[in-house]
Amino acid sequence: MAVSGFIQEERVSMSAAILAVVFVILAGIFGVVTGFSGLTGDLEVALGSLVISVILGIISAVLQFVVLYQWSNVLNTNIKNTQRVFSHMKESLKDPLRGEIGFFVNRIEDFLIPTWLYWTYLVLYLVGLIPAATIVGLIAFIVLAVFLSKVFQTTNRISDLKDKLYSYLKGQKGLGLDYSVERIPHRSIGIFILLFIITFGIYWAYILIKMSSEINQYVSSDEKVRTEFERIYSEGAQEA
């Protein structure tokens, strides 16, 4: 079993996440200029800053869509690669660990993030930009919350299961793994929505960058553990 047989795992673009936040901040600044200019009667400046604000907002939205898509794509690819590793183990091992791994493999299929949530959010968001479709924008936010809830659940549950299984392998099987998987911190969608409202969206900017970094760290550390485990497992199989 070789690492080259895995699906290539990409990373979330930190540049896209950071630029998305930068552009949304700039869009907000020009939005304030628009309002101030409108109040002072400088309609030419108000119109110009409004156009710039809208353009910057669109660029930021596009970058956010890219990052959200990468979140689900990176995590789903990692889940599929994990399933390949432990499916192979389940077929090869003949001791009680086989049952533990089989349970893990069967459960991990439920962790995949449904892509239809992302595309539904994208379509609803675009429709919600129409002034007469404000309610659609609200529905888009609800779909986004459901999507994020699934992302949070996936990162939480897969981290819990991997911790359990790798601890079992170290403790019960004596495998000397030199690395550990970086956990993605547990998050609640309820707390996310609350902080999103309280901070007027600033918390979302924080999460966009922070979680992108955490997903990349998680995937990089997991690749190291898989590679190390594969090496130890292969050596053990050869000796047997």
Number of C-alpha atoms within 10 A of each C-alpha: 13 10 14 7 10 15 12 12 15 15 18 25 17 17 11 20 26 20 16 26 21 15 20 21 18 16 24 16 13 21 20 16 19 23 16 14 17 15 11 9 11 12 14 12 15 22 16 13 21 19 16 17 24 16 14 21 20 16 17 24 19 14 21 21 19 16 23 19 15 18 22 22 20 18 26 20 18 22 20 17 20 20 20 17 19 17 17 12 18 20 11 11 13 10 9 8 17 17 13 13 20 17 12 21 20 11 14 18 13 11 19 18 22 15 13 10 16 19 14 14 22 18 12 20 22 14 17 19 12 11 9 9 14 14 13 18 19 14 15 21 17 14 20 20 18 16 23 22 17 19 21 18 18 22 19 18 15 20 19 13 14 17 16 12 16 18 16 15 16 12 11 10 11 10 17 12 18 9 15 16 19 17 20 19 11 12 15 12 17 11 10 17 17 12 15 16 13 11 11 10 12 14 16 17 18 14 15 20 21 14 18 23 17 17 21 21 17 20 22 16 17 20 19 16 18 20 16 17 20 17 16 15 15 14 11 11 11 8 7 6
